[in-house]
Amino acid sequence: MTQDRYLQPEQAKQRPATQFEDLLGDAIERAFAEGIHDLPGLVGYLNRTGPSAENGQPWTESSYCALMARLGA
């Protein structure tokens, strides 16, 4: 019998999260809690509630995906 293994978020960290990353993570969690699970809905939620994209501009689907790809690398 093998024991189930789960990735602890701390295991995947290469460095501490920035303040922006913490704020973004909190906003994404709030969106999920409100039942928003699709990319257009998430981008709209971030544009309504913040934080703005890293460049200070409104989020787009492509800017969100690009950031997630960079952060996940």
C-alpha positions as CSV (number, residue, x, y, z in Angstrom):
1,M,0.0,0.0,0.0
2,T,1.5,3.3,-1.0
3,Q,0.9,6.4,0.9
4,D,-0.7,9.3,-0.9
5,R,1.7,12.2,-1.4
6,Y,0.7,15.8,-1.8
7,L,2.8,18.7,-2.9
8,Q,3.0,21.2,-0.2
9,P,3.1,24.7,-1.7
10,E,6.2,25.6,0.3
11,Q,8.1,22.7,-1.5
12,A,7.7,24.3,-4.9
13,K,9.0,27.8,-3.9
14,Q,12.2,28.9,-5.4
15,R,12.1,32.3,-3.5
16,P,9.7,34.2,-1.2
17,A,6.7,35.6,-2.9
18,T,6.7,39.3,-3.7
19,Q,4.0,41.6,-2.2
20,F,2.4,41.8,-5.7
21,E,2.3,38.0,-5.9
22,D,0.7,37.7,-2.5
23,L,-1.9,40.3,-3.4
24,L,-2.6,38.6,-6.7
25,G,-2.9,35.2,-5.0
26,D,-5.4,36.6,-2.5
27,A,-7.4,38.1,-5.3
28,I,-7.5,34.8,-7.3
29,E,-8.6,32.9,-4.2
30,R,-11.4,35.4,-3.6
31,A,-12.5,35.1,-7.2
32,F,-12.6,31.3,-6.9
33,A,-14.6,31.6,-3.7
34,E,-17.1,33.6,-5.6
35,G,-17.5,30.8,-8.1
36,I,-15.4,32.4,-10.9
37,H,-13.4,29.7,-12.6
38,D,-13.0,30.8,-16.2
39,L,-10.3,33.0,-17.6
40,P,-12.5,35.8,-18.9
41,G,-14.3,35.9,-15.6
42,L,-11.1,35.9,-13.6
43,V,-9.5,38.7,-15.7
44,G,-12.7,40.8,-15.3
45,Y,-12.7,40.2,-11.6
46,L,-9.0,41.3,-11.3
47,N,-9.8,44.4,-13.3
48,R,-12.7,45.3,-11.0
49,T,-11.0,44.5,-7.7
50,G,-7.2,44.7,-8.3
51,P,-4.4,44.4,-8.2
52,S,-3.6,45.8,-11.6
53,A,-1.2,43.9,-13.8
54,E,2.5,44.3,-13.0
55,N,2.9,47.1,-15.6
56,G,0.0,49.1,-13.9
57,Q,-2.3,48.4,-16.8
58,P,-5.6,46.5,-16.8
59,W,-5.3,42.7,-17.1
60,T,-5.9,41.0,-20.4
61,E,-6.2,37.2,-20.9
62,S,-2.8,37.2,-22.6
63,S,-1.1,39.3,-19.8
64,Y,-2.5,37.0,-17.1
65,C,-1.5,33.8,-19.0
66,A,2.0,35.2,-19.6
67,L,2.5,36.0,-15.9
68,M,1.3,32.6,-14.8
69,A,3.6,30.9,-17.3
70,R,6.6,33.0,-16.0
71,L,5.7,32.4,-12.3
72,G,5.2,28.7,-12.9
73,A,8.6,28.3,-14.7
